[in-house]
Amino acid sequence: MSKKYAIGLDYGTQSGRAVLVDLHDGTEIAEHVTPYRHHVIDERLPISGTKLEHDWALQHPADYIEVLEQSIPAVVQQSGVEPSDIIGIGIDFTACTILPIDADGTPLCVQTQYRDNPHSWVKLWKHHAAQEEADQITSQALSSGEKWLPRYGGTISCEWMHAKIWQVLDEAPEIFEASDQFVEAVDWVISQMTGTLKRGSCTAGYKALWHKQDGYPSNEFLESLDARLANLHDTKLRGEVLSLGSKAGELTAAMAERIGLEAGTAVAVGIIDAHAGMPGVGVVTPGKLVMAMGTSICHLLLADEEKHVEGVGGVVEDGIIPGYYAYEAGQAAVGDIFEWYVEEAVPAYIHKDAEAAGESVHQYLTRKASELSPGRSGLLALDWWNGNRSVLVDPSLTGTIVGLNLLTKPWEIYRTLFEATAFGTRKIIEAFEQNGFVIDELYACGGLPQKNALLMQIYADVTNKEIKIADSKQTNALGASMYGAVAAGSDKGGYDSLVDAAAAMGRVREETYKPDPQRAAIYDQLYLEYLQLHDYFGRGGNDVMKRLRVIKEGQAAN
């Protein structure tokens, strides 16, 4: 039998990527990136120029199809692989990224009568304008003692499905009525490939409150929120929910012709982008925390049982690896904080010095920061530039730096921001450990771990745990390809389980980051101070961040 391959499609915030993978050992044969033509739509709508309000983040669904049409033919051409040897496609995607569609599966935003209404467009995962609805869902669930609420850390996020749909109903009931269904973008893209719409257990479980045993929250609960939502699950969220590793369908002849593959190629049920990284690093058993590190961090942990953990973004049975409960926590901004600092706050002389040294600003600041010892700057920060996802689940919180003076240097601030994000990860680890979970090892994948050794050493020192680094630069796409291989099955040259696929295809680098006892001891002291700030500003000791936000929004409305 000739070699067999799968394609992993990785849909991010700014672009989509296709990676062609050898199923024998996970070797990445070819890759291609297609930037989204419309980027993130957060100021004005295309065509009409309608101004968007604060905290909106939209996208254009045509950009997703363009990824299929450009990136898949590109990797096939680059590799010289015969389309007949590509047996499966797996897709990972940002979530919760949703859109309203009509009965034919057409997005409302591409239809003339709806396109000028912002609510007809794709709401990107980081659309945070549904906070009021999310707060009401949490409050009502607490009041009525809903047993599903603790699975999500006791708080519902404004990024999730129900809050976003309710915002549409509140602010644009005509769009709500016109929609036949609200779907995750990953499920919609797969429907365009296969001709049938199926929902996936990963996105449904983590972002739409679905449970393998109990289903969705009751119609009675939805009616208690808003009578118009009463039958939401039976109407606009209807449809079969398929488990990860299942086949969502096969490429239609029409789509196969458009993207240069064979009709009948297996297409796997979609998975959340960060979650695909877990099998990508070969993690298929409990005790290993996977950190998908990029603009934000998603923390993932497998376990044999379901427990309630503060601030966990969800626990889903078979949520990543069949047979285990998969827990998700996260930090809403990590790489984005470092990028903000370099783009918005670094003085001009640093840019000049970096250029003179033949380095990027990030490289220059990292080199200077590496010369400092922990605590040397006298600074401490809270990593809340985009709110707090875990464990407080509060997007209204904001970043803070304590200890600045007239002698503070830019690289001291830069290192402090590294440390703040590491403290945030330690807080999440401790939330798991305080609930009886054992975490023996940390695994890191994504863009940051392979770019910045100082950052990873700080994480090892702060957490006092060894960190293993993904060998692949495209771990999410690699993991997605494994689901494609399982969807195809062993009789086609794929695999019959994620465990088998990960054993053959997942990999980490030989070198690891080990904690230094002396630095770890200093970070223990700093972490205690971080916790004081964390609870003071995050648990009601001083709500100045929220009051400042109210003043800001009031002035913006004038």
TIDO-454387 format. One line per 8 residues: number of its first residue (from 1); for each residue y negated, z, x negated of N, C-alpha, C. Coordinates in steps of 0.2 Angstrom, whole numbers. Layout:
<kelums>
NUM> Y:Z:X:Y:Z:X:Y:Z:X | ...
</kelums>
This chain:
<kelums>
1> 6:0:-4:0:0:0:-6:0:-4 | -11:-4:-3:-17:-4:-6:-21:2:-6 | -26:3:-10:-30:9:-9:-34:9:-3 | -35:15:0:-38:16:6:-45:20:5 | -50:18:9:-56:21:9:-59:24:15 | -64:28:15:-68:30:21:-75:30:19 | -79:29:24:-86:30:24:-89:36:27 | -93:40:23:-96:46:25:-104:44:26
9> -106:45:32:-113:44:34:-116:50:34 | -122:51:31:-125:57:30:-133:56:33 | -134:59:39:-141:58:42:-145:64:40 | -150:63:36:-155:69:35:-161:68:39 | -166:72:36:-172:72:40:-177:66:39 | -176:63:33:-180:58:31:-177:51:30 | -170:51:30:-166:45:28:-159:46:30 | -155:41:30:-148:41:31:-145:37:25
17> -139:40:24:-135:38:18:-128:36:20 | -125:31:17:-118:29:17:-115:30:10 | -109:33:10:-106:34:4:-98:31:5 | -96:27:1:-89:24:1:-85:28:-3 | -80:31:-1:-76:36:-4:-68:34:-5 | -65:34:-11:-58:33:-12:-54:39:-9 | -50:38:-5:-46:43:-1:-41:47:-6 | -39:44:-11:-34:47:-16:-37:53:-19
25> -43:53:-22:-46:58:-25:-53:60:-24 | -56:57:-19:-63:58:-17:-68:55:-21 | -66:51:-26:-71:47:-30:-76:43:-26 | -82:44:-27:-87:40:-23:-89:33:-26 | -87:28:-23:-87:21:-26:-94:18:-25 | -97:19:-20:-104:16:-19:-108:20:-14 | -114:20:-14:-119:23:-10:-125:19:-9 | -128:20:-3:-134:17:-1:-138:21:4
33> -145:21:2:-149:25:7:-154:21:10 | -155:22:17:-160:19:21:-165:24:23 | -171:23:21:-176:28:23:-178:26:31 | -180:31:34:-181:30:41:-188:27:42 | -188:21:45:-195:17:46:-200:21:49 | -199:26:53:-204:29:57:-205:37:54 | -201:38:49:-201:45:46:-200:51:51 | -203:56:50:-204:62:55:-210:61:59
41> -210:60:66:-216:59:70:-218:66:72 | -224:68:69:-226:75:70:-234:75:71 | -237:69:71:-244:69:73:-246:65:79 | -244:59:79:-245:54:85:-239:50:86 | -238:48:92:-232:44:94:-234:36:92 | -228:33:90:-229:26:88:-232:22:95 | -235:16:93:-237:12:99:-243:15:102 | -242:20:106:-248:23:110:-253:27:106
49> -250:30:101:-254:35:97:-256:41:100 | -252:43:105:-253:49:109:-252:55:104 | -257:60:104:-257:65:99:-252:70:101 | -248:73:96:-243:78:97:-246:85:96 | -244:90:99:-246:97:99:-243:100:93 | -245:106:91:-243:110:85:-235:111:86 | -232:111:81:-224:112:80:-220:107:83 | -223:101:85:-218:96:87:-215:92:81
57> -209:89:82:-206:85:77:-201:80:80 | -203:74:80:-199:69:84:-196:64:79 | -192:59:81:-189:54:78:-188:48:82 | -187:42:79:-186:36:83:-178:34:82 | -175:34:88:-167:32:87:-166:26:84 | -170:21:84:-169:14:81:-168:15:73 | -171:20:71:-170:21:63:-163:23:62 | -159:27:66:-153:29:65:-148:22:65
65> -149:18:69:-145:12:70:-147:7:64 | -153:7:61:-154:4:55:-150:6:49 | -149:12:49:-145:15:43:-138:12:44 | -135:11:50:-128:8:50:-129:1:48 | -134:-3:50:-135:-10:49:-136:-12:41 | -140:-7:38:-142:-8:31:-137:-5:26 | -135:1:27:-132:5:22:-124:3:22 | -121:2:27:-114:1:27:-113:-6:24
73> -116:-11:26:-115:-18:22:-116:-17:15 | -121:-13:13:-123:-12:6:-118:-9:2 | -114:-4:5:-109:-1:0:-103:-5:0 | -102:-9:5:-96:-14:5:-97:-19:0 | -103:-22:0:-105:-27:-5:-105:-24:-12 | -108:-19:-13:-108:-16:-20:-101:-15:-23 | -97:-12:-18:-90:-10:-21:-85:-16:-21 | -86:-21:-17:-81:-26:-17:-75:-25:-13
81> -75:-19:-10:-69:-17:-6:-68:-21:0 | -62:-23:2:-61:-26:8:-62:-22:14 | -65:-24:19:-66:-20:25:-60:-18:28 | -54:-22:27:-48:-20:30:-45:-13:27 | -48:-12:21:-45:-6:17:-50:1:19 | -55:0:23:-59:5:25:-57:7:32 | -53:13:32:-49:15:38:-53:20:42 | -58:23:40:-62:28:44:-69:29:42
89> -73:32:47:-80:33:46:-81:40:49 | -84:44:45:-86:51:47:-94:52:47 | -96:55:51:-104:56:52:-106:63:52 | -110:65:47:-114:71:48:-121:70:50 | -124:75:53:-131:74:56:-135:80:56 | -142:80:56:-146:86:57:-144:88:64 | -145:94:65:-144:97:72:-148:104:72 | -151:105:78:-150:102:84:-155:96:85
97> -153:90:85:-158:84:86:-155:80:92 | -159:81:97:-157:78:104:-162:73:106 | -159:69:111:-163:64:115:-160:63:122 | -165:61:126:-163:60:133:-161:52:134 | -156:51:137:-153:44:138:-152:42:145 | -152:36:147:-151:34:154:-143:33:155 | -141:31:161:-134:30:162:-131:25:158 | -134:20:155:-132:15:150:-132:18:143
105> -134:24:142:-134:26:135:-141:24:131 | -145:21:135:-151:19:132:-156:25:131 | -159:26:125:-164:31:125:-170:30:129 | -173:35:132:-179:34:137:-185:32:133 | -185:34:126:-191:32:122:-192:25:121 | -187:21:121:-188:14:120:-189:10:126 | -190:13:132:-191:10:138:-199:11:140 | -202:5:142:-209:5:142:-212:10:147
113> -209:12:152:-211:16:157:-211:24:155 | -207:25:149:-207:32:147:-210:33:140 | -211:28:136:-212:28:129:-218:32:127 | -223:32:132:-229:36:130:-229:43:131 | -223:46:134:-222:53:135:-218:56:129 | -221:60:125:-218:63:119:-211:66:121 | -210:68:127:-203:71:129:-198:66:130 | -199:60:129:-194:55:130:-191:53:123
121> -194:56:118:-192:54:111:-186:59:108 | -184:57:103:-179:62:99:-182:68:97 | -180:74:99:-183:80:96:-179:82:90 | -182:82:84:-179:83:78:-177:91:78 | -172:92:73:-170:99:73:-176:104:72 | -181:102:68:-186:107:66:-192:106:71 | -191:103:77:-195:104:83:-196:111:85 | -201:114:84:-202:122:86:-206:123:92
129> -207:118:96:-212:119:101:-209:122:108 | -202:124:107:-199:127:113:-198:134:112 | -202:137:108:-201:144:107:-202:149:113 | -206:147:118:-207:151:124:-201:151:128 | -198:145:129:-191:144:132:-186:148:129 | -185:148:122:-180:151:119:-181:159:120 | -187:161:120:-188:168:121:-186:170:128 | -187:166:133:-185:168:139:-177:168:140
137> -174:163:137:-167:163:137:-164:169:134 | -167:171:128:-164:177:125:-165:183:129 | -171:184:132:-173:190:136:-169:190:142 | -167:185:146:-163:185:152:-156:186:150 | -154:183:144:-147:185:142:-146:192:140 | -151:195:137:-150:202:136:-150:206:142 | -155:204:147:-155:208:153:-149:208:157 | -145:202:157:-139:201:161:-133:203:157
145> -134:205:151:-128:207:147:-123:201:146 | -126:195:144:-122:189:143:-117:190:137 | -111:190:137:-106:191:132:-107:186:126 | -110:180:127:-110:175:122:-116:176:118 | -121:180:120:-127:181:115:-125:184:109 | -121:189:108:-120:192:101:-117:186:96 | -114:181:99:-111:176:95:-116:173:91 | -122:173:93:-128:169:90:-133:174:87
153> -130:180:85:-135:185:82:-139:189:87 | -138:188:93:-143:191:98:-149:188:100 | -150:182:97:-157:178:98:-155:171:98 | -158:167:103:-158:160:104:-163:157:101 | -162:152:97:-167:148:93:-170:143:97 | -177:142:95:-181:136:99:-178:130:96 | -174:129:91:-172:123:89:-166:120:93 | -163:125:97:-157:123:100:-157:119:107
161> -152:117:109:-151:112:115:-155:115:121 | -153:121:123:-155:123:130:-163:124:130 | -166:127:124:-173:128:124:-176:121:124 | -174:116:121:-177:110:121:-177:106:127 | -171:107:130:-171:104:137:-175:107:142 | -175:114:142:-180:117:147:-187:116:145 | -189:115:139:-196:113:138:-197:106:141 | -193:101:141:-194:95:144:-195:96:152
169> -190:100:155:-191:102:162:-198:105:164 | -200:110:159:-206:113:161:-212:108:160 | -212:104:155:-218:100:153:-218:93:156 | -212:90:157:-211:83:159:-205:83:164 | -206:86:169:-200:85:174:-198:78:176 | -203:73:175:-201:67:177:-196:64:172 | -197:66:165:-192:64:160:-185:67:161 | -185:74:163:-179:77:165:-176:74:170
177> -179:72:175:-176:68:181:-173:61:179 | -177:58:175:-175:51:173:-169:51:168 | -168:56:165:-162:56:160:-156:57:164 | -151:53:161:-144:54:164:-141:60:160 | -142:60:154:-139:65:149:-144:67:144 | -143:73:141:-146:75:135:-141:75:130 | -141:72:124:-136:72:119:-138:73:112 | -134:76:108:-135:76:101:-136:69:98
185> -140:68:93:-141:62:90:-135:59:87 | -131:64:84:-124:61:81:-120:59:86 | -119:62:92:-115:59:97:-117:53:100 | -124:52:100:-127:46:103:-125:40:98 | -126:41:91:-125:36:86:-117:34:87 | -113:39:87:-106:37:88:-104:33:94 | -108:35:100:-107:31:106:-109:24:105 | -114:23:101:-116:16:100:-111:12:95
193> -107:16:91:-102:13:87:-96:11:91 | -94:16:96:-87:15:99:-88:13:106 | -94:13:109:-94:11:116:-93:17:121 | -91:23:119:-90:29:123:-93:35:120 | -96:39:125:-100:45:123:-95:51:123 | -94:54:118:-90:60:117:-95:66:114 | -94:72:116:-97:77:112:-93:81:107 | -96:83:102:-92:86:97:-92:94:97
201> -87:97:95:-86:104:96:-91:108:91 | -93:105:85:-97:108:80:-104:109:83 | -107:103:85:-114:104:88:-114:107:94 | -109:106:99:-109:110:105:-108:117:104 | -104:119:99:-103:126:98:-109:130:95 | -112:127:90:-117:130:86:-124:129:90 | -125:124:93:-132:122:96:-133:122:103 | -127:122:107:-127:122:114:-123:127:118
209> -122:132:114:-119:139:117:-112:138:120 | -109:132:118:-102:131:120:-97:135:116 | -91:137:120:-86:141:117:-79:138:119 | -75:138:114:-68:135:115:-65:138:121 | -65:144:122:-61:147:127:-65:148:134 | -72:149:133:-76:151:139:-80:145:141 | -81:140:137:-85:134:139:-93:136:138 | -97:133:142:-104:135:142:-106:141:146
217> -112:144:145:-114:149:149:-114:147:157 | -113:152:161:-112:150:168:-118:147:172 | -116:143:177:-122:140:181:-126:146:184 | -123:152:185:-127:157:188:-132:159:183 | -131:160:177:-136:162:172:-141:156:171 | -139:150:171:-144:145:171:-149:145:177 | -146:146:183:-150:147:189:-155:153:188 | -153:158:185:-158:164:184:-163:162:180
225> -163:157:175:-168:155:171:-173:151:175 | -170:146:179:-174:141:182:-169:137:187 | -171:138:194:-166:135:199:-164:127:197 | -169:124:194:-168:117:193:-163:116:187 | -161:121:183:-156:121:178:-149:122:180 | -148:124:186:-142:127:189:-136:123:187 | -136:116:188:-130:112:187:-131:108:180 | -135:110:176:-136:107:169:-129:105:166
233> -125:109:165:-119:108:162:-114:103:165 | -115:103:172:-110:98:175:-114:91:176 | -120:91:174:-123:84:175:-126:82:168 | -131:84:166:-135:82:160:-131:84:153 | -127:89:154:-123:90:148:-116:89:149 | -114:85:154:-107:84:155:-103:80:150 | -97:80:150:-93:76:145:-88:80:142 | -83:77:139:-78:80:136:-80:82:129
241> -78:88:127:-80:91:120:-74:90:116 | -74:86:110:-68:85:106:-69:90:100 | -63:92:97:-63:96:91:-64:92:85 | -67:95:80:-68:92:73:-61:89:71 | -61:84:67:-55:81:65:-52:76:70 | -54:76:76:-52:71:81:-56:64:80 | -53:60:83:-55:53:83:-60:52:89 | -66:51:88:-71:50:94:-69:43:97
249> -67:38:93:-66:31:96:-65:27:90 | -65:20:92:-65:15:87:-71:10:87 | -72:7:81:-78:3:81:-77:-3:86 | -82:-4:90:-81:-10:95:-82:-17:91 | -80:-22:93:-80:-28:90:-87:-30:89 | -92:-29:93:-99:-31:92:-102:-27:87 | -101:-20:86:-103:-16:81:-100:-18:74 | -94:-19:74:-90:-21:68:-93:-27:65
257> -95:-32:69:-98:-38:67:-105:-36:64 | -109:-32:67:-116:-30:65:-116:-27:58 | -111:-23:57:-111:-19:50:-105:-21:45 | -102:-26:47:-97:-29:42:-91:-25:41 | -88:-22:46:-82:-18:45:-77:-22:51 | -71:-19:51:-66:-22:56:-66:-18:62 | -66:-22:68:-65:-18:74:-59:-14:74 | -59:-8:78:-54:-4:78:-54:2:72
265> -59:1:68:-59:6:63:-60:13:66 | -57:18:64:-58:25:67:-64:28:65 | -67:31:70:-74:35:70:-72:42:72 | -74:46:67:-73:53:69:-78:57:73 | -76:62:76:-81:66:80:-86:69:75 | -92:69:76:-98:71:72:-98:78:70 | -101:80:64:-102:86:62:-109:88:60 | -111:94:60:-118:95:57:-118:94:50
273> -124:92:47:-124:89:40:-122:95:35 | -125:101:36:-123:106:31:-116:108:31 | -113:108:37:-106:110:38:-101:106:35 | -103:99:34:-98:95:31:-97:96:24 | -102:100:21:-102:102:14:-96:106:12 | -94:110:17:-88:115:16:-82:112:13 | -79:107:17:-73:104:14:-75:100:8 | -81:97:7:-84:93:2:-83:97:-5
281> -83:104:-5:-82:108:-11:-75:111:-11 | -71:109:-6:-64:111:-6:-63:118:-3 | -68:121:0:-67:127:4:-64:126:10 | -58:129:11:-54:129:18:-51:135:20 | -53:141:16:-50:147:18:-56:153:18 | -55:159:20:-60:164:21:-62:167:14 | -67:171:14:-69:174:7:-74:170:3 | -76:164:5:-80:160:1:-86:158:5
289> -92:160:2:-98:158:6:-101:151:3 | -102:146:7:-104:140:5:-112:140:7 | -116:138:2:-123:137:3:-125:130:2 | -127:127:7:-129:120:7:-137:120:6 | -139:119:0:-146:120:-2:-150:114:-3 | -155:114:1:-160:108:0:-167:110:2 | -170:107:7:-176:109:10:-176:116:13 | -170:117:16:-168:124:18:-161:126:16
297> -158:131:18:-151:133:16:-148:135:22 | -141:132:23:-137:134:28:-131:138:24 | -130:144:27:-124:148:24:-118:148:29 | -112:146:26:-106:145:30:-101:149:27 | -97:152:32:-92:157:30:-86:156:35 | -80:156:32:-74:155:37:-71:162:37 | -68:164:43:-65:170:44:-59:169:49 | -55:174:50:-49:174:54:-50:177:61
305> -56:180:62:-58:183:68:-65:182:70 | -67:184:76:-74:183:79:-77:190:79 | -82:191:75:-86:197:75:-94:195:77 | -97:200:78:-104:199:80:-108:202:73 | -112:197:71:-116:198:65:-123:197:66 | -128:202:64:-135:201:66:-138:194:63 | -141:190:67:-145:185:64:-141:179:63 | -134:179:64:-130:173:62:-131:168:67
313> -132:162:65:-134:156:69:-128:154:74 | -122:157:73:-117:155:78:-110:156:74 | -105:158:78:-99:158:76:-94:154:81 | -91:149:78:-87:144:82:-80:143:80 | -76:144:85:-69:143:83:-67:136:82 | -64:135:76:-63:128:74:-69:124:73 | -75:128:71:-81:125:70:-82:120:64 | -78:121:59:-78:117:53:-71:115:51
321> -67:121:50:-60:119:48:-55:122:54 | -51:118:57:-47:120:62:-43:126:60 | -42:131:65:-38:137:63:-42:143:61 | -49:142:60:-53:147:57:-59:148:62 | -62:154:62:-69:154:65:-74:153:59 | -79:149:61:-84:147:56:-91:150:58 | -93:154:53:-100:157:54:-105:153:51 | -111:153:54:-117:149:51:-123:154:51
329> -126:155:45:-133:158:45:-137:153:41 | -143:155:40:-148:151:36:-155:153:35 | -158:150:30:-165:151:29:-169:144:30 | -174:145:34:-178:139:37:-181:135:32 | -183:138:26:-187:134:21:-185:137:14 | -183:133:9:-181:134:2:-184:129:-2 | -181:123:-3:-184:118:-7:-191:116:-4 | -192:117:3:-198:115:6:-204:120:3
337> -202:126:2:-207:131:-1:-209:129:-8 | -204:127:-12:-206:125:-19:-210:118:-19 | -209:114:-15:-212:108:-14:-219:109:-11 | -220:113:-6:-227:115:-4:-231:118:-10 | -228:122:-14:-232:125:-19:-235:120:-24 | -230:115:-26:-232:110:-31:-237:105:-28 | -236:103:-22:-240:98:-18:-247:101:-16 | -247:107:-14:-253:110:-11:-257:116:-15
345> -254:119:-19:-257:125:-22:-257:125:-30 | -254:121:-33:-254:121:-41:-260:118:-43 | -264:121:-48:-270:119:-50:-269:112:-54 | -275:109:-55:-275:102:-58:-272:102:-65 | -274:108:-69:-272:108:-76:-265:108:-77 | -261:111:-72:-254:111:-73:-251:104:-72 | -254:100:-68:-252:93:-67:-253:89:-74 | -259:90:-77:-260:87:-83:-256:89:-89
353> -255:96:-89:-250:99:-95:-243:96:-94 | -241:95:-88:-234:93:-86:-234:86:-89 | -239:82:-87:-239:75:-89:-239:74:-96 | -243:78:-100:-243:78:-107:-236:80:-110 | -233:84:-107:-226:86:-109:-221:81:-108 | -222:76:-104:-217:71:-102:-212:74:-96 | -215:79:-92:-211:82:-87:-214:82:-80 | -210:82:-75:-213:83:-69:-216:90:-68
361> -220:91:-63:-223:98:-62:-217:103:-61 | -212:101:-57:-206:106:-56:-203:107:-62 | -202:102:-66:-198:104:-73:-203:108:-77 | -209:107:-77:-214:111:-82:-214:118:-79 | -215:119:-73:-215:126:-70:-208:129:-71 | -203:126:-70:-196:129:-71:-196:131:-79 | -198:127:-83:-197:129:-90:-201:135:-92 | -207:135:-89:-212:141:-91:-209:147:-87
369> -207:146:-81:-204:152:-77:-198:155:-80 | -194:151:-84:-188:153:-87:-189:158:-93 | -195:158:-95:-197:162:-101:-199:169:-99 | -199:170:-92:-201:177:-89:-195:181:-88 | -195:187:-88:-190:191:-86:-191:194:-79 | -186:196:-76:-186:198:-69:-191:204:-69 | -196:204:-64:-201:209:-63:-207:208:-67 | -207:204:-72:-212:203:-77:-219:201:-74
377> -219:197:-69:-225:195:-65:-228:200:-61 | -225:205:-59:-227:210:-54:-228:207:-47 | -225:202:-46:-226:199:-39:-219:199:-35 | -220:199:-28:-215:199:-24:-217:195:-18 | -212:191:-15:-214:187:-9:-209:187:-4 | -211:186:2:-207:185:8:-206:177:9 | -200:175:10:-198:167:10:-199:165:17 | -204:166:20:-205:164:27:-210:158:29
385> -210:154:24:-215:148:25:-214:144:31 | -207:144:34:-206:140:40:-202:145:45 | -205:151:45:-201:156:49:-195:159:46 | -192:164:49:-186:167:47:-180:165:52 | -175:162:49:-169:160:53:-164:165:54 | -162:168:48:-157:173:48:-160:179:43 | -160:185:45:-157:188:50:-161:189:56 | -168:188:56:-173:190:61:-173:185:66
393> -172:178:65:-172:173:70:-179:173:73 | -184:172:69:-191:172:72:-195:167:68 | -196:161:71:-200:156:68:-207:157:68 | -210:163:71:-217:164:71:-219:168:64 | -214:170:60:-216:174:54:-218:169:49 | -222:171:44:-225:167:39:-224:170:32 | -225:166:27:-224:168:20:-230:173:18 | -228:177:13:-232:182:10:-230:183:3
401> -236:183:-2:-235:185:-9:-239:191:-10 | -236:196:-13:-239:203:-15:-239:204:-22 | -245:206:-24:-246:208:-32:-250:203:-35 | -253:198:-32:-258:193:-36:-264:197:-39 | -266:194:-45:-272:197:-48:-275:191:-51 | -281:192:-55:-284:187:-58:-281:184:-64 | -276:187:-66:-272:185:-72:-265:181:-70 | -264:181:-64:-257:178:-62:-257:170:-63
409> -252:168:-66:-251:161:-68:-247:157:-63 | -248:151:-63:-244:147:-58:-236:147:-59 | -234:148:-65:-227:148:-66:-224:155:-64 | -228:160:-64:-226:167:-61:-225:166:-54 | -230:163:-50:-229:162:-43:-223:158:-42 | -222:152:-45:-216:148:-44:-209:152:-45 | -209:156:-50:-203:160:-51:-202:165:-45 | -207:168:-43:-207:173:-37:-205:169:-31
417> -206:163:-30:-204:159:-24:-196:158:-25 | -194:157:-31:-187:156:-32:-183:163:-30 | -186:168:-32:-183:175:-31:-183:177:-24 | -189:175:-21:-189:177:-13:-184:173:-9 | -182:167:-11:-177:164:-7:-170:167:-9 | -169:169:-15:-163:172:-17:-162:179:-13 | -168:183:-13:-167:189:-9:-165:187:-2 | -168:182:1:-166:180:8:-159:179:9
425> -156:175:4:-149:174:4:-145:181:3 | -147:185:-1:-144:192:-2:-144:196:5 | -149:195:8:-150:199:15:-144:196:19 | -143:190:19:-138:187:24:-131:189:22 | -130:189:15:-123:191:13:-122:198:15 | -127:202:14:-126:209:16:-125:210:23 | -128:206:27:-126:206:35:-119:205:36 | -116:200:32:-109:199:33:-105:205:31
433> -106:207:25:-103:212:22:-103:219:26 | -108:220:29:-109:226:33:-105:226:39 | -103:220:41:-98:219:46:-91:218:44 | -89:220:38:-82:220:36:-80:214:33 | -84:209:32:-82:202:29:-82:203:21 | -77:201:18:-77:201:11:-79:194:8 | -84:194:4:-86:188:1:-85:188:-7 | -80:184:-9:-78:185:-16:-82:180:-21
441> -84:174:-18:-87:169:-22:-92:165:-18 | -97:163:-21:-102:158:-18:-101:151:-21 | -102:146:-16:-102:139:-18:-108:136:-16 | -111:132:-20:-118:129:-19:-117:121:-19 | -120:118:-14:-120:111:-14:-127:109:-11 | -128:102:-11:-135:100:-9:-139:98:-15 | -145:96:-14:-149:94:-19:-151:98:-24 | -153:105:-23:-155:110:-27:-151:112:-33
449> -144:114:-31:-140:117:-36:-139:112:-43 | -139:106:-42:-138:101:-48:-145:100:-51 | -150:102:-48:-157:100:-51:-160:106:-55 | -158:112:-53:-162:117:-56:-157:123:-58 | -156:124:-65:-151:129:-67:-155:136:-67 | -161:136:-68:-164:143:-67:-164:146:-60 | -165:141:-55:-164:144:-48:-157:146:-47 | -152:143:-49:-145:145:-48:-143:152:-52
457> -146:152:-58:-145:158:-61:-148:164:-58 | -154:163:-55:-158:168:-51:-154:170:-45 | -151:166:-42:-147:167:-36:-140:171:-38 | -137:170:-44:-132:173:-46:-134:180:-48 | -139:181:-51:-142:188:-53:-144:192:-47 | -147:189:-43:-150:193:-37:-144:195:-32 | -139:191:-31:-133:192:-27:-128:196:-31 | -128:196:-38:-123:199:-42:-116:196:-40
465> -116:189:-39:-110:185:-38:-109:179:-42 | -103:177:-44:-103:171:-47:-104:165:-42 | -107:159:-45:-108:154:-41:-105:147:-44 | -101:144:-39:-98:138:-41:-102:132:-38 | -103:126:-42:-107:121:-40:-103:115:-38 | -105:112:-33:-102:105:-31:-102:100:-36 | -97:97:-37:-96:91:-42:-100:85:-39 | -99:84:-33:-102:78:-30:-110:79:-28
473> -114:74:-29:-121:75:-28:-122:73:-20 | -117:71:-17:-117:69:-10:-112:73:-6 | -112:79:-7:-106:83:-4:-105:82:4 | -111:82:7:-111:81:14:-107:75:16 | -109:69:13:-106:63:14:-99:63:12 | -97:66:7:-90:67:5:-86:70:10 | -89:76:12:-85:80:18:-85:76:24 | -90:72:26:-90:68:32:-84:63:31
481> -83:60:25:-78:55:24:-71:58:25 | -70:64:24:-64:67:25:-62:67:32 | -67:69:37:-66:69:44:-64:62:46 | -67:57:43:-65:50:45:-58:48:43 | -56:51:37:-49:50:35:-44:53:39 | -46:59:42:-42:63:46:-41:59:53 | -47:57:55:-47:53:62:-43:47:61 | -42:44:55:-38:38:54:-30:40:54
489> -29:46:51:-22:48:51:-18:46:45 | -13:49:43:-9:47:37:-5:41:38 | -4:39:44:0:32:45:-5:26:43 | -11:28:43:-16:22:41:-18:23:33 | -16:28:30:-18:29:23:-23:35:22 | -24:39:28:-28:44:28:-25:51:27 | -27:56:31:-24:63:31:-23:65:38 | -18:70:38:-17:73:45:-20:79:46
497> -24:82:41:-27:88:42:-33:89:37 | -38:93:39:-44:94:34:-42:97:28 | -37:102:28:-34:106:23:-31:101:18 | -27:96:20:-24:91:15:-30:87:12 | -35:84:16:-40:80:14:-44:84:8 | -46:90:10:-50:94:5:-47:95:-1 | -40:97:-1:-36:98:-7:-36:92:-12 | -36:86:-9:-36:80:-13:-43:78:-15
505> -48:79:-11:-54:75:-12:-60:80:-13 | -60:86:-12:-65:91:-13:-65:93:-20 | -71:95:-23:-71:97:-30:-77:101:-32 | -77:105:-37:-83:108:-40:-83:107:-47 | -88:109:-50:-89:108:-58:-85:114:-61 | -83:112:-67:-80:118:-71:-85:123:-73 | -91:122:-75:-96:127:-77:-98:131:-70 | -99:137:-71:-102:141:-65:-107:145:-68
513> -111:149:-63:-116:153:-65:-114:160:-63 | -114:164:-69:-112:171:-68:-117:176:-69 | -117:181:-65:-123:186:-65:-124:190:-72 | -130:191:-74:-131:195:-80:-132:202:-78 | -128:207:-80:-129:214:-78:-136:217:-78 | -140:216:-84:-146:218:-85:-151:215:-80 | -151:209:-79:-156:206:-74:-154:208:-67 | -147:208:-66:-145:210:-59:-148:217:-57
521> -148:222:-62:-150:229:-61:-158:229:-59 | -162:225:-63:-169:224:-61:-170:221:-54 | -166:216:-53:-166:213:-46:-164:218:-40 | -160:222:-42:-158:228:-37:-164:232:-35 | -168:233:-40:-175:237:-39:-180:233:-34 | -180:226:-37:-185:222:-33:-183:221:-26 | -176:220:-25:-173:219:-18:-175:225:-14 | -175:231:-16:-177:236:-12:-184:236:-9
529> -188:233:-13:-195:232:-11:-195:226:-6 | -191:221:-8:-191:216:-3:-189:218:4 | -184:222:4:-182:225:11:-187:229:14 | -191:232:11:-197:236:14:-202:231:17 | -204:226:13:-208:221:16:-205:217:22 | -198:216:21:-195:212:26:-195:216:33 | -194:222:33:-193:226:39:-200:228:42 | -205:229:37:-212:230:39:-215:224:43
537> -214:218:40:-217:213:44:-213:209:49 | -206:210:48:-201:207:52:-199:211:58 | -199:217:58:-196:221:63:-201:226:67 | -207:223:67:-212:226:71:-217:232:68 | -216:233:62:-220:238:58:-227:236:58 | -228:229:57:-235:226:57:-234:219:59 | -237:217:65:-236:211:68:-242:206:66 | -245:207:61:-251:204:59:-250:196:58
545> -244:194:56:-242:187:56:-243:184:62 | -240:187:67:-240:184:74:-247:184:77 | -251:190:76:-258:190:78:-262:184:75 | -261:183:68:-265:178:65:-263:171:68 | -257:170:70:-254:164:73:-258:163:80 | -259:168:84:-262:168:90:-269:166:89 | -273:169:84:-280:167:83:-280:159:81 | -275:157:76:-275:150:74:-275:146:80
553> -270:147:84:-268:142:90:-274:142:95 | -277:148:95:-283:148:100:-289:144:97 | -290:144:91:-295:140:88:-294:133:88 | -287:131:87:-285:124:87:-286:121:94 | -286:125:99:-287:123:106:-294:122:108 | -299:124:104:-306:123:105:-308:117:103
</kelums>
